[in-house]
Amino acid sequence: MFDARLRKLIDPPLNRIASLVVRSGVGANAITLAGAALVIPLFYALLAQNWLLALALLLANRVLDGLDGAVARLRGPTAWGGYLDSLCDYLFYIAVPLGFAFAAPANELSALILTASFMLTAVSFLALAAIMAGRDLGHGVKAFTYSSGLMEGGETIAFFVAMCLFPALFPQLALLFAALCGVTVLQRLWQARRLLG
C-alpha cells in the first residue's frame, strides 16, 4: 500500500549505491543470493530469541533485496533475476514466522495462520502476474506485472520489525498481519475480476 511512496524515499540512495556496485562488477543475482544467505542466520537468531541480531539480519536482508533491484535496473533486468529475486523473497517471508514458531510453542498456531495467509497472498499476486505478463499496472518496469494490495513489502517489513522489537506480541501481530493479508487477497481478487472478467 505504501510501497510506491516509500520508493521515492529509498530509491535515490539505493540508486547511488547501485551505480558504485555496477562499477565494481558485482551483479544483481549475486546480491540476491547474498541476501538469501542471511535468511539462515536470521532464522537461527529468531530461534535463539536473539531479537536484536534477528532485527539487524532482517534489515540487512531487505536492504540487499532493494539493492539487487536497483543494480538490475542499471544493468538491465533479466527473467532469471526476477525469478530468483521472487523465490528468495518468499524464502525470507517464510523463515520469519517459522523462526518465531520454533522459538516458542505459544507462537505456533499464529505462525501457521500467518504462513498460510502468505501462501494465499503469493498466489493472488503471482497468478495475476502470470496472466497479465508484460503489462504495467502502474509500478513501472519489473520482472513481472506487479499488482498492488493493502499488504506489500513496506508493511511486511514494518510488521516483522515490530515482531522483533515486541516478541511477546508475536501471536497478536501475526494474526493481525494474517487478517490484513486476507484483505489484500480480496483486493487482488476484485482487481483480477475487473481486469480479466
Backbone hydrogen bonds in HBPLUS format (Angstrom, degrees):
<---DONOR---> <-ACCEPTOR-->    atom                        ^
c    i                          cat <-CA-CA->   ^        H-A-AA   ^      H-
h    n   atom  resd res      DA  || num        DHA   H-A  angle D-A-AA Bond
n    s   type  num  typ     dist DA aas  dist angle  dist       angle   num
A0005-ARG N   A0002-PHE O   3.09 MM   3  5.45 118.4  2.49 106.9 121.4     1
A0006-LEU N   A0002-PHE O   2.84 MM   4  6.04 160.3  1.88 159.6 166.3     2
A0007-ARG N   A0003-ASP O   2.85 MM   4  5.96 148.8  1.95 150.4 157.6     3
A0008-LYS N   A0005-ARG O   3.23 MM   3  5.52 132.6  2.47 101.3 112.1     4
A0009-LEU N   A0006-LEU O   2.92 MM   3  5.26 136.4  2.12 106.2 118.5     5
A0010-ILE N   A0006-LEU O   2.92 MM   4  6.22 163.1  1.95 160.0 165.3     6
A0011-ASP N   A0007-ARG O   2.81 MM   4  5.28 155.4  1.87 141.0 146.5     7
A0014-LEU N   A0010-ILE O   3.16 MM   4  6.21 161.8  2.19 152.9 158.3     8
A0015-ASN N   A0011-ASP O   2.72 MM   4  5.77 157.3  1.77 160.3 165.9     9
A0016-ARG N   A0012-PRO O   3.10 MM   4  6.33 151.8  2.19 146.0 152.9    10
A0017-ILE N   A0013-PRO O   3.04 MM   4  6.32 163.3  2.07 151.7 155.6    11
A0018-ALA N   A0014-LEU O   2.75 MM   4  5.90 156.6  1.80 147.5 155.4    12
A0019-SER N   A0015-ASN O   2.99 MM   4  6.17 148.8  2.09 142.6 149.0    13
A0020-LEU N   A0017-ILE O   3.07 MM   3  5.25 121.6  2.42 100.1 114.5    14
A0021-VAL N   A0017-ILE O   2.92 MM   4  6.26 155.7  1.98 151.1 159.0    15
A0022-VAL N   A0018-ALA O   2.81 MM   4  6.01 161.9  1.84 155.3 159.3    16
A0023-ARG N   A0019-SER O   3.20 MM   4  6.34 156.8  2.26 137.1 142.9    17
A0024-SER N   A0020-LEU O   3.09 MM   4  6.38 136.0  2.29 138.8 150.7    18
A0024-SER N   A0021-VAL O   3.02 MM   3  5.06 127.2  2.30  95.2 109.8    19
A0025-GLY N   A0022-VAL O   3.06 MM   3  5.22 148.6  2.16 102.9 112.5    20
A0031-ILE N   A0027-GLY O   3.32 MM   4  6.70 151.1  2.41 144.6 152.2    21
A0031-ILE N   A0028-ALA O   3.10 MM   3  5.16 118.6  2.50  95.9 110.8    22
A0032-THR N   A0028-ALA O   2.90 MM   4  6.23 156.3  1.95 151.7 159.0    23
A0033-LEU N   A0029-ASN O   2.95 MM   4  6.18 161.1  1.99 147.7 151.8    24
A0034-ALA N   A0030-ALA O   2.94 MM   4  6.13 146.1  2.05 139.3 149.0    25
A0035-GLY N   A0031-ILE O   2.94 MM   4  6.20 157.9  1.99 151.0 156.2    26
A0036-ALA N   A0032-THR O   2.95 MM   4  6.26 152.9  2.02 145.0 153.2    27
A0037-ALA N   A0033-LEU O   2.89 MM   4  6.08 145.8  2.01 141.6 150.5    28
A0038-LEU N   A0035-GLY O   3.12 MM   3  5.34 138.7  2.29 100.4 111.6    29
A0039-VAL N   A0036-ALA O   2.99 MM   3  5.38 154.2  2.06 109.6 117.8    30
A0042-LEU N   A0038-LEU O   2.98 MM   4  6.07 149.2  2.08 145.7 155.6    31
A0043-PHE N   A0039-VAL O   2.86 MM   4  6.02 160.3  1.90 149.4 153.4    32
A0044-TYR N   A0040-ILE O   3.11 MM   4  6.43 163.7  2.14 153.2 157.0    33
A0045-ALA N   A0041-PRO O   2.82 MM   4  5.95 145.2  1.94 142.9 152.6    34
A0046-LEU N   A0042-LEU O   2.99 MM   4  6.28 156.3  2.04 152.0 157.7    35
A0047-LEU N   A0043-PHE O   2.90 MM   4  6.16 160.2  1.94 148.4 154.7    36
A0048-ALA N   A0044-TYR O   2.89 MM   4  6.00 149.6  1.99 140.4 147.8    37
A0050-ASN N   A0045-ALA O   2.85 MM   5  5.09 159.8  1.89 161.1 159.6    38
A0049-GLN N   A0046-LEU O   2.93 MM   3  4.83 153.2  2.00 102.0 110.2    39
A0054-ALA N   A0050-ASN O   2.95 MM   4  6.18 161.6  1.98 154.4 160.5    40
A0055-LEU N   A0051-TRP O   2.85 MM   4  6.02 153.6  1.92 143.0 150.3    41
A0056-ALA N   A0052-LEU O   2.97 MM   4  6.21 159.3  2.01 146.9 151.9    42
A0057-LEU N   A0053-LEU O   2.93 MM   4  6.17 162.4  1.96 155.1 159.5    43
A0058-LEU N   A0054-ALA O   2.84 MM   4  5.95 156.2  1.90 149.3 156.5    44
A0059-LEU N   A0055-LEU O   2.96 MM   4  6.17 165.5  1.98 152.4 155.3    45
A0060-ALA N   A0056-ALA O   2.95 MM   4  6.11 156.2  2.01 144.4 151.7    46
A0061-ASN N   A0057-LEU O   2.90 MM   4  6.05 156.7  1.96 146.5 152.6    47
A0062-ARG N   A0058-LEU O   3.08 MM   4  6.39 156.2  2.14 146.9 153.0    48
A0063-VAL N   A0059-LEU O   2.92 MM   4  6.18 151.0  2.01 148.7 156.6    49
A0064-LEU N   A0060-ALA O   3.03 MM   4  6.26 165.9  2.05 151.6 154.9    50
A0065-ASP N   A0061-ASN O   2.90 MM   4  6.13 144.8  2.02 141.3 152.2    51
A0066-GLY N   A0062-ARG O   2.99 MM   4  6.26 147.9  2.10 142.7 149.8    52
A0067-LEU N   A0063-VAL O   2.86 MM   4  6.10 154.6  1.93 149.5 157.6    53
A0068-ASP N   A0064-LEU O   2.91 MM   4  6.04 156.2  1.97 149.2 153.4    54
A0070-ALA N   A0066-GLY O   3.21 MM   4  6.52 154.3  2.28 144.5 151.6    55
A0071-VAL N   A0067-LEU O   2.92 MM   4  6.16 160.8  1.96 157.0 161.5    56
A0072-ALA N   A0068-ASP O   2.91 MM   4  6.06 156.7  1.97 142.9 150.0    57
A0073-ARG N   A0069-GLY O   2.92 MM   4  6.15 151.6  2.00 146.1 153.2    58
A0074-LEU N   A0070-ALA O   3.26 MM   4  6.51 145.9  2.38 138.8 147.0    59
A0074-LEU N   A0071-VAL O   3.12 MM   3  5.19 122.6  2.47  96.2 110.5    60
A0075-ARG N   A0071-VAL O   2.91 MM   4  6.16 159.8  1.95 156.3 162.2    61
A0076-GLY N   A0072-ALA O   2.69 MM   4  5.33 133.8  1.90 141.8 152.4    62
A0082-GLY N   A0078-THR O   3.00 MM   4  6.29 158.1  2.05 149.2 154.8    63
A0083-TYR N   A0079-ALA O   2.95 MM   4  6.19 156.6  2.01 149.7 156.1    64
A0084-LEU N   A0080-TRP O   2.86 MM   4  6.06 168.4  1.87 155.6 158.8    65
A0085-ASP N   A0081-GLY O   2.89 MM   4  5.98 162.1  1.93 148.7 153.8    66
A0086-SER N   A0082-GLY O   3.07 MM   4  6.19 160.5  2.11 142.8 147.9    67
A0087-LEU N   A0083-TYR O   2.96 MM   4  6.21 165.4  1.98 155.6 159.5    68
A0088-CYS N   A0084-LEU O   2.94 MM   4  6.12 162.9  1.97 151.5 156.2    69
A0089-ASP N   A0085-ASP O   2.89 MM   4  6.09 145.6  2.01 144.6 154.6    70
A0090-TYR N   A0086-SER O   3.13 MM   4  6.45 159.0  2.18 151.1 154.9    71
A0091-LEU N   A0087-LEU O   3.03 MM   4  6.35 143.2  2.17 142.5 153.4    72
A0092-PHE N   A0088-CYS O   3.11 MM   4  6.36 155.6  2.17 143.6 148.7    73
A0093-TYR N   A0089-ASP O   2.89 MM   4  6.25 159.4  1.93 149.5 155.7    74
A0094-ILE N   A0090-TYR O   3.01 MM   4  6.07 149.3  2.11 142.2 148.4    75
A0095-ALA N   A0091-LEU O   3.00 MM   4  6.10 152.2  2.08 144.1 152.2    76
A0096-VAL N   A0092-PHE O   3.34 MM   4  6.55 155.9  2.40 158.3 160.1    77
A0098-LEU N   A0094-ILE O   3.19 MM   4  6.27 159.6  2.23 151.6 157.8    78
A0099-GLY N   A0095-ALA O   2.82 MM   4  5.88 152.1  1.90 145.3 152.7    79
A0100-PHE N   A0096-VAL O   3.11 MM   4  6.43 160.0  2.15 155.1 159.5    80
A0101-ALA N   A0097-PRO O   2.85 MM   4  6.05 150.9  1.94 145.1 154.1    81
A0102-PHE N   A0098-LEU O   2.93 MM   4  6.17 161.2  1.97 154.8 157.9    82
A0103-ALA N   A0099-GLY O   3.01 MM   4  6.07 131.5  2.25 135.0 148.4    83
A0104-ALA N   A0100-PHE O   3.35 MM   4  6.57 143.8  2.49 146.5 151.0    84
A0107-ASN N   A0104-ALA O   2.90 MM   3  5.58 161.7  1.93 123.0 129.0    85
A0108-GLU N   A0105-PRO O   3.13 MM   3  5.39 160.9  2.17 111.5 117.2    86
A0111-ALA N   A0107-ASN O   2.90 MM   4  5.92 153.5  1.97 157.4 166.0    87
A0112-LEU N   A0108-GLU O   2.92 MM   4  6.11 153.3  1.99 149.8 157.0    88
A0113-ILE N   A0109-LEU O   2.98 MM   4  6.27 160.5  2.01 152.1 157.0    89
A0114-LEU N   A0110-SER O   2.89 MM   4  6.05 157.8  1.94 143.8 150.3    90
A0115-THR N   A0111-ALA O   2.86 MM   4  6.02 159.7  1.90 147.0 152.8    91
A0116-ALA N   A0112-LEU O   2.95 MM   4  6.17 156.3  2.01 147.6 154.1    92
A0117-SER N   A0113-ILE O   2.94 MM   4  6.20 151.5  2.02 145.3 153.4    93
A0118-PHE N   A0114-LEU O   2.94 MM   4  6.27 144.9  2.06 145.5 155.5    94
A0119-MET N   A0115-THR O   3.07 MM   4  6.42 147.1  2.18 143.0 151.5    95
A0120-LEU N   A0116-ALA O   3.11 MM   4  6.49 160.0  2.15 151.2 155.2    96
A0121-THR N   A0117-SER O   2.90 MM   4  6.07 157.9  1.95 145.9 152.7    97
A0122-ALA N   A0118-PHE O   2.79 MM   4  5.93 157.6  1.83 148.0 154.3    98
A0123-VAL N   A0119-MET O   2.97 MM   4  6.22 161.1  2.00 149.9 154.6    99
A0124-SER N   A0120-LEU O   2.93 MM   4  6.12 162.1  1.96 148.4 153.6   100
A0125-PHE N   A0121-THR O   2.99 MM   4  6.16 143.9  2.13 143.1 152.8   101
A0126-LEU N   A0122-ALA O   2.72 MM   4  5.82 175.8  1.72 162.7 163.1   102
A0127-ALA N   A0123-VAL O   2.94 MM   4  5.52 159.7  1.98 139.8 146.3   103
A0129-ALA N   A0125-PHE O   3.00 MM   4  6.16 152.0  2.08 142.2 151.1   104
A0130-ALA N   A0126-LEU O   2.91 MM   4  6.08 152.4  1.98 145.3 151.5   105
A0131-ILE N   A0127-ALA O   3.09 MM   4  6.33 160.3  2.13 148.3 153.2   106
A0132-MET N   A0128-LEU O   2.83 MM   4  5.91 156.1  1.89 151.7 158.7   107
A0135-ARG N   A0132-MET O   3.01 MM   3  5.83 157.5  2.06 155.7 157.7   108
A0156-THR N   A0152-GLU O   3.00 MM   4  6.15 153.4  2.07 150.9 159.2   109
A0157-ILE N   A0153-GLY O   2.96 MM   4  6.23 163.6  1.99 155.8 159.2   110
A0158-ALA N   A0154-GLY O   3.02 MM   4  6.24 158.7  2.06 143.7 149.8   111
A0159-PHE N   A0155-GLU O   2.96 MM   4  6.22 160.0  2.01 149.8 154.1   112
A0160-PHE N   A0156-THR O   2.92 MM   4  6.16 166.6  1.93 155.7 159.7   113
A0161-VAL N   A0157-ILE O   2.83 MM   4  5.98 158.1  1.87 154.0 159.9   114
A0162-ALA N   A0158-ALA O   2.98 MM   4  6.16 161.3  2.02 145.3 150.7   115
A0163-MET N   A0159-PHE O   2.89 MM   4  6.16 150.0  1.98 147.9 156.6   116
A0164-CYS N   A0160-PHE O   3.08 MM   4  6.38 149.5  2.18 143.1 150.3   117
A0165-LEU N   A0161-VAL O   2.92 MM   4  6.20 152.4  2.00 151.5 160.1   118
A0166-PHE N   A0162-ALA O   2.78 MM   4  5.81 147.8  1.89 146.9 155.4   119
A0169-LEU N   A0166-PHE O   2.91 MM   3  5.61 153.8  1.97 122.2 130.1   120
A0170-PHE N   A0167-PRO O   3.08 MM   3  5.18 162.9  2.11 111.3 112.7   121
A0173-LEU N   A0169-LEU O   2.91 MM   4  6.06 173.1  1.92 168.4 170.8   122
A0174-ALA N   A0170-PHE O   2.75 MM   4  5.75 164.3  1.78 162.2 166.1   123
A0175-LEU N   A0171-PRO O   3.06 MM   4  6.19 158.6  2.10 143.7 149.1   124
A0176-LEU N   A0172-GLN O   3.00 MM   4  6.19 159.4  2.04 148.8 154.6   125
A0177-PHE N   A0173-LEU O   2.85 MM   4  5.97 162.9  1.88 148.7 154.1   126
A0178-ALA N   A0174-ALA O   2.84 MM   4  6.03 158.9  1.88 147.1 153.0   127
A0179-ALA N   A0175-LEU O   2.97 MM   4  6.16 156.4  2.02 144.2 150.2   128
A0180-LEU N   A0176-LEU O   2.98 MM   4  6.27 158.2  2.03 151.9 157.7   129
A0181-CYS N   A0177-PHE O   2.85 MM   4  6.14 143.1  1.98 146.4 157.8   130
A0182-GLY N   A0178-ALA O   2.94 MM   4  6.27 144.8  2.07 142.7 152.3   131
A0182-GLY N   A0179-ALA O   3.08 MM   3  4.97 118.0  2.48  90.2 105.5   132
A0183-VAL N   A0179-ALA O   3.10 MM   4  6.56 145.1  2.23 142.0 151.0   133
A0184-THR N   A0180-LEU O   3.04 MM   4  6.33 150.9  2.12 139.6 147.5   134
A0185-VAL N   A0181-CYS O   2.92 MM   4  6.30 151.8  2.00 149.9 157.0   135
A0186-LEU N   A0182-GLY O   3.09 MM   4  6.40 157.7  2.14 146.6 152.0   136
A0187-GLN N   A0183-VAL O   2.87 MM   4  6.20 151.7  1.95 149.2 157.7   137
A0188-ARG N   A0184-THR O   2.93 MM   4  6.22 161.4  1.96 153.1 157.4   138
A0189-LEU N   A0185-VAL O   2.84 MM   4  6.05 147.2  1.95 145.5 155.6   139
A0190-TRP N   A0186-LEU O   2.98 MM   4  6.19 158.4  2.02 146.4 151.2   140
A0191-GLN N   A0187-GLN O   2.89 MM   4  6.16 157.0  1.94 146.8 153.9   141
A0192-ALA N   A0188-ARG O   2.75 MM   4  5.89 159.4  1.79 147.0 152.6   142
A0193-ARG N   A0189-LEU O   2.92 MM   4  6.12 156.8  1.97 145.7 152.4   143
A0194-ARG N   A0190-TRP O   3.01 MM   4  6.22 155.2  2.07 146.4 152.9   144
A0195-LEU N   A0191-GLN O   2.88 MM   4  6.12 158.6  1.93 150.9 156.9   145
A0196-LEU N   A0192-ALA O   2.73 MM   4  5.61 157.9  1.78 151.0 156.9   146
A0197-GLY N   A0193-ARG O   2.81 MM   4  4.92 139.4  1.97 126.7 135.6   147
